[in-house]
Amino acid sequence: MSVKRNITSLARIEVQQSFCYDCSVRIKKELQEIEAITDVQLYPLESLVTFNFKRANTLSNALNVLSEIGYPEKGERLFKKQFSNSVCNC
């Protein structure tokens, strides 16, 4: 008998860009649209995004979405010149 386990992992992503409340709403909405992401939490003062996920490719998708909307992970190279490292995208 095979038992399927629903094991989730916690992602803790420090982003390069700070964000405000309005940006938090957008970030959360974008991440919640990815299947299998739950419990999205945002910490603007720390430039931190956390969420639960089940598969590694889900984490990869989330990192891509964050980069596309202007919040790349710390250490990731910035490709879009219009994003600064210190202010939100409002």
N, C-alpha and C positions, 0 to 999 in steps of 0.2 A: 504494500500500500504506500503510495506516494503522498506526502504531506507538503502542500505548498505554503510557504511562509511569506507573509507580507512584511518584509524587513525594510525599514526606511533608514536613510542616512540624513544627517544634518549638514547642509552646506552653510558655510560661514565665509562670505565674500566681502573683503574690504575693497571698495571701489576708489578710483583715483579722484573722482569728482565729488565735491560736497553736494548735498541736495536739501531742499526745503520741503515743507509740507506738501505743496502743490506737486512738486517733482515726485515725492513719495507715492502719491496717489497714482501717478502714471507708471512708475516703476512696478508697483504692486499689481496693477491691472495687467501690464505686459507679462509679468511672470506667471500670474494666475491663468493666463491663456494657454500656457504650456501644460500638456497633459501630464499628470502624475506629480505635479508640484503642489504641495500643501503647506499651510501654516507659514505664509510669507510674513516676515517681520522686518521692519526697517528702523535703523538707528541713525538719524541724520547727523548727530553730533560726532559720531564715530565713523561716518561714511561707510556704514556696515549694512549688509543685506544678508538675512538668513532665511532658509526655507528647508522643508523636508522633501526628499526625492527618493525614488526607488531604483532607477537605473542610471548608469554612468552617462549614457547619451543624453539623458534629461539634464544633467548638470552641464554638459557641453552646450546644449541648446540654450540654457539659461545664460551662460557666459556670453554666447553670441548675441543674444537679445540685449543684454546689458551693454555690450560694446556698441551695438547698432544704435541704441538710444542715447549714447553719450556717457555711459558709466562703465568704462572698462575696469577690469580687475587691476588692483595695484600691481605694478610690475609689467603689465601688458603695454606694448608700444602703442602710442596714440597715432592714428592714421588721419583723423579728421582735424584739420587746423582750427576749425571754429570752436572746438572745445578747449577750455582752459582747465588747468589742474586745481583751481581754487574756488570756483563759483558754480552754482547750479545752472541748469539749462533754461531757466525761466526767462 
